Amino acid sequence: MIDWSSTAVSPPPVLRNVSNAVLVSSIDNQLSIGQSNLLSFPCHTQAVQRTVKLVTEASKKFA
């Protein structure tokens, strides 16, 4: 078991700049992350797009 009283607990890096009031408001209004604009960062980078393209091409060769 983890002894939480002796462990330093910090917020996740993605939520460090979001206040508790904004989080509570989003929860109370039942908003999803996308609807509340809490986080605005790309989930698909160019590297991810290149990888998807390569995997798609490779799967076509073996299909």
Biopython code that builds the backbone (N, CA, C, O; Angstrom):
import numpy as np
from Bio.PDB.StructureBuilder import StructureBuilder

atoms = [
    (1, "MET", "N", (0.832, -1.186, 0.000)),
    (1, "MET", "CA", (0.000, 0.000, 0.000)),
    (1, "MET", "C", (0.875, 1.247, 0.000)),
    (1, "MET", "O", (2.007, 1.240, 0.484)),
    (2, "ILE", "N", (0.325, 2.303, -0.549)),
    (2, "ILE", "CA", (1.042, 3.574, -0.618)),
    (2, "ILE", "C", (0.643, 4.423, 0.580)),
    (2, "ILE", "O", (-0.541, 4.623, 0.854)),
    (3, "ASP", "N", (1.650, 4.917, 1.285)),
    (3, "ASP", "CA", (1.399, 5.834, 2.396)),
    (3, "ASP", "C", (1.328, 7.247, 1.825)),
    (3, "ASP", "O", (2.353, 7.909, 1.663)),
    (4, "TRP", "N", (0.093, 7.713, 1.515)),
    (4, "TRP", "CA", (-0.086, 9.009, 0.863)),
    (4, "TRP", "C", (0.332, 10.178, 1.738)),
    (4, "TRP", "O", (0.605, 11.260, 1.219)),
    (5, "SER", "N", (0.389, 9.993, 3.040)),
    (5, "SER", "CA", (0.792, 11.101, 3.908)),
    (5, "SER", "C", (2.288, 11.393, 3.801)),
    (5, "SER", "O", (2.730, 12.493, 4.132)),
    (6, "SER", "N", (3.066, 10.418, 3.341)),
    (6, "SER", "CA", (4.509, 10.648, 3.216)),
    (6, "SER", "C", (4.936, 10.812, 1.759)),
    (6, "SER", "O", (6.129, 10.900, 1.467)),
    (7, "THR", "N", (3.971, 10.852, 0.850)),
    (7, "THR", "CA", (4.265, 10.954, -0.568)),
    (7, "THR", "C", (3.812, 12.312, -1.094)),
    (7, "THR", "O", (2.709, 12.771, -0.800)),
    (8, "ALA", "N", (4.681, 12.944, -1.876)),
    (8, "ALA", "CA", (4.314, 14.224, -2.489)),
    (8, "ALA", "C", (3.402, 13.948, -3.679)),
    (8, "ALA", "O", (3.776, 13.237, -4.611)),
    (9, "VAL", "N", (2.210, 14.515, -3.635)),
    (9, "VAL", "CA", (1.236, 14.323, -4.696)),
    (9, "VAL", "C", (1.142, 15.615, -5.501)),
    (9, "VAL", "O", (0.973, 16.696, -4.936)),
    (10, "SER", "N", (1.250, 15.499, -6.810)),
    (10, "SER", "CA", (1.148, 16.677, -7.668)),
    (10, "SER", "C", (0.122, 16.393, -8.764)),
    (10, "SER", "O", (-0.146, 15.236, -9.087)),
    (11, "PRO", "N", (-0.449, 17.456, -9.332)),
    (11, "PRO", "CA", (-1.439, 17.252, -10.384)),
    (11, "PRO", "C", (-0.780, 16.723, -11.657)),
    (11, "PRO", "O", (0.423, 16.896, -11.853)),
    (12, "PRO", "N", (-1.552, 16.089, -12.508)),
    (12, "PRO", "CA", (-0.997, 15.632, -13.781)),
    (12, "PRO", "C", (-0.503, 16.829, -14.595)),
    (12, "PRO", "O", (-1.111, 17.898, -14.523)),
    (13, "PRO", "N", (0.558, 16.689, -15.354)),
    (13, "PRO", "CA", (1.111, 17.822, -16.116)),
    (13, "PRO", "C", (0.093, 18.511, -17.016)),
    (13, "PRO", "O", (0.151, 19.729, -17.187)),
    (14, "VAL", "N", (-0.831, 17.762, -17.591)),
    (14, "VAL", "CA", (-1.807, 18.344, -18.501)),
    (14, "VAL", "C", (-2.758, 19.288, -17.774)),
    (14, "VAL", "O", (-3.263, 20.238, -18.373)),
    (15, "LEU", "N", (-3.008, 19.039, -16.493)),
    (15, "LEU", "CA", (-3.976, 19.846, -15.749)),
    (15, "LEU", "C", (-3.341, 20.867, -14.810)),
    (15, "LEU", "O", (-4.051, 21.503, -14.031)),
    (16, "ARG", "N", (-2.054, 21.033, -14.864)),
    (16, "ARG", "CA", (-1.387, 21.952, -13.931)),
    (16, "ARG", "C", (-1.860, 23.386, -14.054)),
    (16, "ARG", "O", (-1.896, 24.109, -13.059)),
    (17, "ASN", "N", (-2.226, 23.817, -15.264)),
    (17, "ASN", "CA", (-2.614, 25.213, -15.468)),
    (17, "ASN", "C", (-4.124, 25.425, -15.398)),
    (17, "ASN", "O", (-4.607, 26.516, -15.700)),
    (18, "VAL", "N", (-4.868, 24.405, -15.006)),
    (18, "VAL", "CA", (-6.322, 24.507, -14.911)),
    (18, "VAL", "C", (-6.695, 24.629, -13.435)),
    (18, "VAL", "O", (-6.280, 23.812, -12.612)),
    (19, "SER", "N", (-7.475, 25.649, -13.111)),
    (19, "SER", "CA", (-7.838, 25.862, -11.706)),
    (19, "SER", "C", (-8.902, 24.862, -11.274)),
    (19, "SER", "O", (-9.609, 24.287, -12.102)),
    (20, "ASN", "N", (-9.000, 24.666, -9.970)),
    (20, "ASN", "CA", (-10.017, 23.768, -9.417)),
    (20, "ASN", "C", (-11.416, 24.274, -9.746)),
    (20, "ASN", "O", (-12.317, 23.478, -10.011)),
    (21, "ALA", "N", (-11.602, 25.584, -9.732)),
    (21, "ALA", "CA", (-12.920, 26.155, -10.021)),
    (21, "ALA", "C", (-13.366, 25.806, -11.441)),
    (21, "ALA", "O", (-14.535, 25.490, -11.662)),
    (22, "VAL", "N", (-12.461, 25.860, -12.385)),
    (22, "VAL", "CA", (-12.795, 25.517, -13.773)),
    (22, "VAL", "C", (-13.117, 24.035, -13.889)),
    (22, "VAL", "O", (-14.052, 23.656, -14.594)),
    (23, "LEU", "N", (-12.356, 23.200, -13.208)),
    (23, "LEU", "CA", (-12.624, 21.760, -13.230)),
    (23, "LEU", "C", (-13.989, 21.443, -12.632)),
    (23, "LEU", "O", (-14.763, 20.678, -13.208)),
    (24, "VAL", "N", (-14.279, 22.027, -11.485)),
    (24, "VAL", "CA", (-15.558, 21.780, -10.822)),
    (24, "VAL", "C", (-16.710, 22.275, -11.693)),
    (24, "VAL", "O", (-17.735, 21.602, -11.801)),
    (25, "SER", "N", (-16.553, 23.432, -12.307)),
    (25, "SER", "CA", (-17.587, 23.976, -13.186)),
    (25, "SER", "C", (-17.831, 23.039, -14.368)),
    (25, "SER", "O", (-18.979, 22.800, -14.742)),
    (26, "SER", "N", (-16.776, 22.515, -14.948)),
    (26, "SER", "CA", (-16.910, 21.601, -16.084)),
    (26, "SER", "C", (-17.609, 20.312, -15.669)),
    (26, "SER", "O", (-18.420, 19.768, -16.418)),
    (27, "ILE", "N", (-17.294, 19.836, -14.492)),
    (27, "ILE", "CA", (-17.933, 18.610, -13.992)),
    (27, "ILE", "C", (-19.401, 18.867, -13.702)),
    (27, "ILE", "O", (-20.257, 18.058, -14.060)),
    (28, "ASP", "N", (-19.701, 19.995, -13.053)),
    (28, "ASP", "CA", (-21.084, 20.337, -12.728)),
    (28, "ASP", "C", (-21.941, 20.484, -13.986)),
    (28, "ASP", "O", (-23.116, 20.120, -13.989)),
    (29, "ASN", "N", (-21.347, 21.016, -15.048)),
    (29, "ASN", "CA", (-22.078, 21.214, -16.303)),
    (29, "ASN", "C", (-22.006, 19.988, -17.205)),
    (29, "ASN", "O", (-22.544, 19.995, -18.311)),
    (30, "GLN", "N", (-21.344, 18.943, -16.734)),
    (30, "GLN", "CA", (-21.184, 17.682, -17.461)),
    (30, "GLN", "C", (-20.604, 17.899, -18.858)),
    (30, "GLN", "O", (-21.088, 17.340, -19.842)),
    (31, "LEU", "N", (-19.572, 18.711, -18.921)),
    (31, "LEU", "CA", (-18.914, 18.979, -20.193)),
    (31, "LEU", "C", (-17.750, 18.032, -20.390)),
    (31, "LEU", "O", (-17.053, 17.682, -19.438)),
    (32, "SER", "N", (-17.545, 17.622, -21.619)),
    (32, "SER", "CA", (-16.369, 16.805, -21.919)),
    (32, "SER", "C", (-15.165, 17.732, -22.067)),
    (32, "SER", "O", (-15.313, 18.953, -22.099)),
    (33, "ILE", "N", (-13.990, 17.151, -22.155)),
    (33, "ILE", "CA", (-12.762, 17.959, -22.295)),
    (33, "ILE", "C", (-12.862, 18.856, -23.524)),
    (33, "ILE", "O", (-12.503, 20.032, -23.456)),
    (34, "GLY", "N", (-13.341, 18.324, -24.638)),
    (34, "GLY", "CA", (-13.442, 19.107, -25.862)),
    (34, "GLY", "C", (-14.446, 20.234, -25.764)),
    (34, "GLY", "O", (-14.220, 21.311, -26.316)),
    (35, "GLN", "N", (-15.550, 20.009, -25.073)),
    (35, "GLN", "CA", (-16.588, 21.031, -24.950)),
    (35, "GLN", "C", (-16.175, 22.160, -24.022)),
    (35, "GLN", "O", (-16.573, 23.306, -24.231)),
    (36, "SER", "N", (-15.396, 21.861, -23.016)),
    (36, "SER", "CA", (-15.067, 22.860, -22.008)),
    (36, "SER", "C", (-13.853, 23.707, -22.367)),
    (36, "SER", "O", (-13.571, 24.700, -21.696)),
    (37, "ASN", "N", (-13.138, 23.328, -23.409)),
    (37, "ASN", "CA", (-11.918, 24.040, -23.819)),
    (37, "ASN", "C", (-10.880, 24.104, -22.706)),
    (37, "ASN", "O", (-10.113, 25.063, -22.622)),
    (38, "LEU", "N", (-10.856, 23.089, -21.856)),
    (38, "LEU", "CA", (-9.848, 23.051, -20.799)),
    (38, "LEU", "C", (-8.456, 22.875, -21.393)),
    (38, "LEU", "O", (-7.491, 23.511, -20.969)),
    (39, "LEU", "N", (-8.383, 22.018, -22.357)),
    (39, "LEU", "CA", (-7.091, 21.693, -22.941)),
    (39, "LEU", "C", (-7.122, 21.979, -24.428)),
    (39, "LEU", "O", (-8.057, 21.589, -25.127)),
    (40, "SER", "N", (-6.121, 22.645, -24.897)),
    (40, "SER", "CA", (-6.050, 22.890, -26.331)),
    (40, "SER", "C", (-4.658, 22.534, -26.823)),
    (40, "SER", "O", (-3.764, 23.378, -26.887)),
    (41, "PHE", "N", (-4.499, 21.280, -27.162)),
    (41, "PHE", "CA", (-3.251, 20.827, -27.746)),
    (41, "PHE", "C", (-3.578, 19.784, -28.792)),
    (41, "PHE", "O", (-4.570, 19.066, -28.663)),
    (42, "PRO", "N", (-2.762, 19.691, -29.822)),
    (42, "PRO", "CA", (-3.072, 18.743, -30.892)),
    (42, "PRO", "C", (-2.898, 17.303, -30.425)),
    (42, "PRO", "O", (-1.916, 16.964, -29.766)),
    (43, "CYS", "N", (-3.851, 16.477, -30.772)),
    (43, "CYS", "CA", (-3.715, 15.074, -30.401)),
    (43, "CYS", "C", (-3.072, 14.280, -31.523)),
    (43, "CYS", "O", (-2.619, 13.156, -31.306)),
    (44, "HIS", "N", (-3.026, 14.854, -32.730)),
    (44, "HIS", "CA", (-2.396, 14.185, -33.856)),
    (44, "HIS", "C", (-1.312, 15.085, -34.414)),
    (44, "HIS", "O", (-1.598, 16.078, -35.083)),
    (45, "THR", "N", (-0.088, 14.741, -34.141)),
    (45, "THR", "CA", (1.031, 15.505, -34.664)),
    (45, "THR", "C", (1.359, 15.014, -36.067)),
    (45, "THR", "O", (0.793, 14.025, -36.532)),
    (46, "GLN", "N", (2.253, 15.692, -36.726)),
    (46, "GLN", "CA", (2.669, 15.266, -38.057)),
    (46, "GLN", "C", (3.311, 13.888, -38.009)),
    (46, "GLN", "O", (3.152, 13.094, -38.936)),
    (47, "ALA", "N", (4.028, 13.605, -36.940)),
    (47, "ALA", "CA", (4.666, 12.296, -36.809)),
    (47, "ALA", "C", (3.620, 11.191, -36.731)),
    (47, "ALA", "O", (3.800, 10.121, -37.313)),
    (48, "VAL", "N", (2.530, 11.448, -36.014)),
    (48, "VAL", "CA", (1.453, 10.461, -35.917)),
    (48, "VAL", "C", (0.807, 10.277, -37.281)),
    (48, "VAL", "O", (0.516, 9.148, -37.675)),
    (49, "GLN", "N", (0.579, 11.354, -38.004)),
    (49, "GLN", "CA", (-0.025, 11.250, -39.325)),
    (49, "GLN", "C", (0.861, 10.455, -40.279)),
    (49, "GLN", "O", (0.361, 9.650, -41.064)),
    (50, "ARG", "N", (2.172, 10.677, -40.216)),
    (50, "ARG", "CA", (3.096, 9.909, -41.065)),
    (50, "ARG", "C", (3.041, 8.431, -40.727)),
    (50, "ARG", "O", (3.046, 7.581, -41.618)),
    (51, "THR", "N", (2.989, 8.130, -39.446)),
    (51, "THR", "CA", (2.948, 6.729, -39.013)),
    (51, "THR", "C", (1.655, 6.060, -39.468)),
    (51, "THR", "O", (1.680, 4.917, -39.924)),
    (52, "VAL", "N", (0.545, 6.749, -39.351)),
    (52, "VAL", "CA", (-0.729, 6.185, -39.811)),
    (52, "VAL", "C", (-0.660, 5.901, -41.305)),
    (52, "VAL", "O", (-1.125, 4.857, -41.764)),
    (53, "LYS", "N", (-0.090, 6.814, -42.053)),
    (53, "LYS", "CA", (0.042, 6.626, -43.501)),
    (53, "LYS", "C", (0.906, 5.405, -43.804)),
    (53, "LYS", "O", (0.551, 4.593, -44.658)),
    (54, "LEU", "N", (2.029, 5.271, -43.116)),
    (54, "LEU", "CA", (2.922, 4.135, -43.351)),
    (54, "LEU", "C", (2.258, 2.808, -42.991)),
    (54, "LEU", "O", (2.397, 1.824, -43.717)),
    (55, "VAL", "N", (1.547, 2.783, -41.887)),
    (55, "VAL", "CA", (0.870, 1.548, -41.470)),
    (55, "VAL", "C", (-0.225, 1.185, -42.468)),
    (55, "VAL", "O", (-0.408, 0.013, -42.800)),
    (56, "THR", "N", (-0.952, 2.197, -42.946)),
    (56, "THR", "CA", (-2.000, 1.950, -43.939)),
    (56, "THR", "C", (-1.397, 1.379, -45.219)),
    (56, "THR", "O", (-1.923, 0.415, -45.776)),
    (57, "GLU", "N", (-0.302, 1.965, -45.686)),
    (57, "GLU", "CA", (0.345, 1.465, -46.903)),
    (57, "GLU", "C", (0.858, 0.045, -46.714)),
    (57, "GLU", "O", (0.715, -0.797, -47.601)),
    (58, "ALA", "N", (1.455, -0.219, -45.558)),
    (58, "ALA", "CA", (1.992, -1.555, -45.295)),
    (58, "ALA", "C", (0.869, -2.588, -45.219)),
    (58, "ALA", "O", (1.027, -3.710, -45.700)),
    (59, "SER", "N", (-0.262, -2.217, -44.621)),
    (59, "SER", "CA", (-1.366, -3.177, -44.495)),
    (59, "SER", "C", (-1.985, -3.478, -45.859)),
    (59, "SER", "O", (-2.476, -4.586, -46.078)),
    (60, "LYS", "N", (-1.970, -2.504, -46.784)),
    (60, "LYS", "CA", (-2.503, -2.744, -48.135)),
    (60, "LYS", "C", (-1.658, -3.768, -48.876)),
    (60, "LYS", "O", (-2.187, -4.528, -49.687)),
    (61, "LYS", "N", (-0.345, -3.803, -48.613)),
    (61, "LYS", "CA", (0.548, -4.729, -49.305)),
    (61, "LYS", "C", (0.310, -6.167, -48.870)),
    (61, "LYS", "O", (0.537, -7.099, -49.640)),
    (62, "PHE", "N", (-0.153, -6.348, -47.622)),
    (62, "PHE", "CA", (-0.339, -7.702, -47.087)),
    (62, "PHE", "C", (-1.787, -8.109, -47.020)),
    (62, "PHE", "O", (-2.100, -9.184, -46.506)),
    (63, "ALA", "N", (-2.677, -7.288, -47.523)),
    (63, "ALA", "CA", (-4.113, -7.624, -47.456)),
    (63, "ALA", "C", (-4.532, -8.538, -48.593)),
    (63, "ALA", "O", (-5.700, -8.915, -48.684)),
]
sb = StructureBuilder()
sb.init_structure("model")
sb.init_model(0)
sb.init_chain("A")
sb.init_seg("    ")
for serial, (resi, resn, name, xyz) in enumerate(atoms, 1):
    if name == "N":
        sb.init_residue(resn, " ", resi, " ")
    sb.init_atom(name, np.array(xyz, "f"), 0.0, 1.0, " ", f" {name:<3s}", serial, name[0])
structure = sb.get_structure()
